Amino acid sequence: MVRPSELCAGLQAVPFSRATGLANGVSPRRLRAGDLTAPFHGIRQTLPVPEGIAWQCRAYRERMRPDAAFSHGTAARLLGLPLPL
């Protein structure tokens, strides 16, 4: 089995969009390799994926418009605020 090529330092251990990967010289085939996961459509991240809402939001932020923000329950959880059951 052939090991996938190394990603550039800026793409290791952080979520990145498919477009960012392609712009940094990552081939479409490499973006489909088994050592990457797709937490959201168009987003890739190296394995293992850290757990928790902060990492989920970090990954999803790559898809968001620049003027968008997390709000309501998501923002409260990010800030560690208590939420009703």
LINWORA-V621919 format. One line per field, one symbol per residue. burial: I if it has 9 or more other C-alpha atoms within 8 Angstrom, else O. A space follows every 10 residues. Layout:
burial = ???
This chain:
burial = OOOOOOOOOO IIOIIIIIOO IIOOOIOOOI IOOOOIIIIO OIIIIIOOOO OOOOIIOIII OIIOOOOOOO OOOOIIIIOO OOOOO
